Amino acid sequence: MAPEAGAGRDPTAIRGVLTEAKGVAAGLPDLLIEARRVSATVMAGWHGRRVPGRGETFWQFRPFVPGEAASSVDWRRSARDEQHLFVREKEWEAAHTMWLWADLSASMNFRSRLGGALKRDRAVMLLLALSELLAAAGERVGLLGESDPVLARNAAERIAQFVARARPGKPDPRSLRRFSDVTLFGDFLDPLPETEATLEAIVRSGARAHLVQVVDPAEETFPFTGRTEFVDPETGVRHVVGRAEQYRGDYQARLAALRERLMLTCRRLDWTFLIHRTDRPASEVLLALHARLADRHAHAVYSSVGRAA
């Protein structure tokens, strides 16, 4: 018999996880409202691919090609032209699976005086906002490692319920399949080998990944001066320095190197890497992500149509 969940674990650690989970759950109603407000400023989904194919939405008329079925001719439009026949094309509409994941670890429970929100809250809000957009577009949405794909208008609410029960942990790629997509919201400040191991698992699954790095402004600017105590949120280890400003250059160089490595990896795989600071409007990164997803799927559908032809 398998041991019960949490068996053999430190009771203090278990209480810490439960406290974090309650903290996430408590803020979800407000985050869901904010997510809907932000998603409304972007656009109501990207279900129409702007690619000819199966669907209900009119896209364009095009000349009839010899060999096509006569039933494809739009006779009303063709009647206005004495020499040509025209076909009414519709947009490609096909439900797609998008997996979502947000880092709920202790390192995300941070907000400096410069930040607009806790990193964790902003990541969850962006996840729910993207769920809202995808649901409005008729896409399947799932919380990676926590749920099956959901195809419903209220998908964002259902995803929020799964988020409330989710425990902090690494992305679980076992649900990913070829041609699906996964969007990861986190700070990606873990040791690089750990992050690259996760990305390698996604590569093996055949899925495409979109990384959104959520950071507090203080994590970029390193505004600390004088005697400063730094605390590792994951381990509780404390480190005191006498003149924090002396570390600013080295810290920013290491952050830039980490980002460059992640950017190069994503560029090589034709993935997405975006950076979002919590003092910036959430709609900015959501717009950029929306555009990237739309372009990526339009390209994929064109390839599919080309192979079918």
Secondary structure, DSSP 8 states (H G I E B T S, - for coil): ----TTTTS-HHHHHHHHHHHHHHHHHHHHHHHHHHHHHHHH-S-----SSBSSSSSEEEEEE--TTS-GGGB-HHHHTT-SS--EEEEEB-----EEEEEE--SGGGS---TT-SS-HHHHHHHHHHHHHHHHHHTT-EEEETTT---B-STTHHHHHHHHHHH--S----GGG--TT-EEEEEE---S-HHHHHHHHHHHHHHT-EEEEEEEE-HHHHH----SSEEEE-TTT--EEEES-GGGGHHHHHHHHHHHHHHHHHHHHHHT-EEEEEETTS-HHHHHHHHHHHHHHHHHHHHHHHHHHH-
